Amino acid sequence: MSDREEIVSRVTAALEGAPAPVAIRDARKVDARGEQSGYWVVSNASGAIVASGVGDEAFEQYCGTVGIDPADRNAVVDAEGRILTPGYVDIHSHGAWEKSFDDGPDGIDAARAGHAVHGTTRQVLSLITNPVDVICGNIRNVRAKMEAGRPDILGCHLEGPFLALARKGAHDPECLKDPVPEIVDEMLEASGAVNGKLGCIRQITIAPELPHGISAIRQFRAAGVVPAVGHCDADYETAKAGFDAGAGIMTHMFNAMNGLHHREPGPIPAAVEDPRVTIELINDGFHVQNPMVKLSFRFAPHRTAFVTDAMAATDCPDGAYKLGALDVNVVDGHARLVSNGAIAGSTLLLEVAVRRAVNELGISAVDAVEAATLTPAKAFGFNRPNEVTGAPIGLIAPGFAADFNLINPADWTVEQVWCAGRKLK
């Protein structure tokens, strides 16, 4: 068994196992509510935070309530001043470690492990454009993982097949469709969204200018899905109509859409001006260059969510890979289709996106962490108690899930990881 196979096996076993109490002390806490040194957090055997704060007496008291001896160095994690953040939440990612989330149960396990050990404790699994029956089979695979009790899998994101041909990016043009009600129904049924039950589809990218684009947004929203406007050629009015119909996300802003123009505003201003919309951003310096990343934080504060759009080549050497049925070549970490040179997803990790924001772009640690934690959680209401995550996610606070990253403050490398009280690294 290779080193990575061993890691996949270990991480998968931890995620399929039971949570345990966690006690961390002497950390520099960074979350969307601010930054504080000398911080501690204690969680219980249900994988939820019972208390957090500063001061030894309270820490010792709460350790006792969960059965941890505060004097036991093997039971208490001494952060020694390391950064403590909530676990990172990626709502748009396709894979890692040579596997995609379209590659069945084993592929899901491998790709999830690849992101988990870098601090992404929760993930919406993005599925690429394929024939509808293949997409539905992949939806069922995600559903089965969730029904088996995996806390790290938040559901799936369908990036296709309801995309504009002119803005398809690396999606197979032969598989693109208009979202007629019958196809929408088929996808929702595969997700388990029947008789008022919430299915496993969290998000779906739709070009709102398609003939059935707006009606499909309404249909998915009525089933509890959060539609996203993206891979589109929509004008401002059509994008605004999409958001008014229920779309709550803009898929990787600036990429695969018509850009800003002073006489043709397009979809971006429609998203920016709407406080209901969460804006995805790929902060790798390639998909979106640094000045535009900083601009996004200024014109959509607290609504910009870092996403990776990561493909199977993530955390892997350069070379030949697949994106769905399409051939991809990765050079210097940048993925492009062999056929036409189009950008084909990224090889980004949220760990790197946060690091870039803080160390290269001068974005505050609080804002950068918020973009990788609370903001993506809010897109689906996961910052409140809900039927998917149970305990809310996105903050270090009592009642929230025990999702923790301990991070080296020098380079923002994630050193230790917990998901819902399960130690992953």
C-alpha angles and dihedrals in degrees: 000000000000123000091256093047088053091050092049090050093048096045092046091050091050092050092048091047133077126281122248133203115275129201121186124177140182096028133146100237116212121180138131091284093059146270128298134170128216089035130161136188132193126193132186137233090272092064097251131120113252098182144350136180143093132301131070098240095059091043092055091046094054093044086060092053091060097041099257121135104225090209093056107100090195092056100041121062111221105206091193091210097315119147116267116202135164113265113278118257119210114191097179120043134123105196152302142212093045093304134098130207086248090065099087130253096319091047090052091051093050097045092045091051089051091058097034095061088055093055104270098132097170129035141179104217111229117214120204128230111282137144108303094250091053091048090051091051090052091049089054090052091056090045091052091052091051093046088053088063105257105163094194096062111081096181134274137300118212108214093187172334091125097069135127112260090223091055100035095124108184096348122118107258091206090066101047115119143183106247098244115177094253093060091045090052091050092053094046091050091052088052093054094249097143132130092011094308119139111246130208097261106104100170141009128191113225132177099226094207092068113110092257096026099112094040090050091052089055092045094051093043091053087057093054097262120133106226119210129211111228149111083052144134093206125149120230095267094050093048090049089051088053092054091045089051091057110280108143103177138055110216112234097327117234092019123097095000140088109275136230116298126169094229097031105041095182126187101314098074089045089059096040095053095046113085090199093066127091112208119215117214130186103215101193099113089242107067089037120016121228100261090055092047090054090045091055091055090052099048099036106031115183090006100076112101120192112228129176105209079204119182131203092280091066113128089005135108122272115272145090120335141158131246103192104309094334126101116239131190120204117205122174088351093303118120122214134168113258091219101059110355095251116157106264107200122290142273092226128137122203086234088063094043091056092043091051092048094053104033101034108023101038094235111154117261090238093054094044093050091045089056090056098041126017099026096055089042091054091055088075100027090256090136085077131053107286141163095255103052099015096205112049120257135212105064140064097238140116112284094024123113118274093250107146139169122192108203136192105244094212098062104003092243112161108239105172131022137191128182116195090335094314116123110230101168 
